[in-house]
Amino acid sequence: MKQDVQNSFRALADPTRRMILMHLSTKDMTIGEVTDHFGMTRAAVKKHLNILESGQLISVHRNGRERINRLEPMGLKSVADWMSYFDGFWNERLNNLKTAIETEQGDKNA
C-alpha cells in the first residue's frame, strides 16, 4: 500500500505524537504503557495513536485482549524520502554561500 505522506505529516505535526513515536522506538507498547508516559487520559492517548496509525507511522497488533502498538520505520522512511528531495536545494544554497564568502575574502586579500 502506498503511503499517504499527507497523513504522516499530520501525525508528526503534534509534539505529543512525536514523543509517542520516541517511546515506541524503544519497545512495542500497549495503550496503557503509552498512557503511563503522559499526563492525559487513555482516551486522549488512543486518539493520538489512531492518528499515528492512519499516518502509517505505527501499526497495531492484537495479543489476546491487548492492542500492541509498534513503530513502523518504513512510514518514517517515506517522510524522510519526501524531505530528502530538498537536500539538493540546501546543498546548492550552502555551496553558493560558501563561494560568495570565499570570493569576498579573496577580494579583501587582493
C-alpha positions, 0 to 999 in steps of 0.5 A: 500500500502506498503511503499517504505522506499527507497523513504522516505529516499530520501525525508528526505535526503534534509534539505529543505524537512525536514523543509517542513515536520516541517511546515506541522506538524503544519497545512495542507498547500497549495503550496503557504503557503509552498512557503511563508516559503522559499526563492525559487520559487513555482516551486522549492517548488512543486518539493520538495513536489512531492518528499515528496509525492512519499516518502509517507511522505505527501499526497495531497488533492484537495479543489476546485482549491487548492492542500492541502498538509498534513503530513502523520505520518504513512510514518514517522512511517515506517522510524522510524520502519526501524531505530528502528531495530538498537536500539538493536545494540546501546543498546548492544554497550552502555551496553558493554561500560558501563561494560568495564568502570565499570570493569576498575574502579573496577580494579583501586579500587582493 
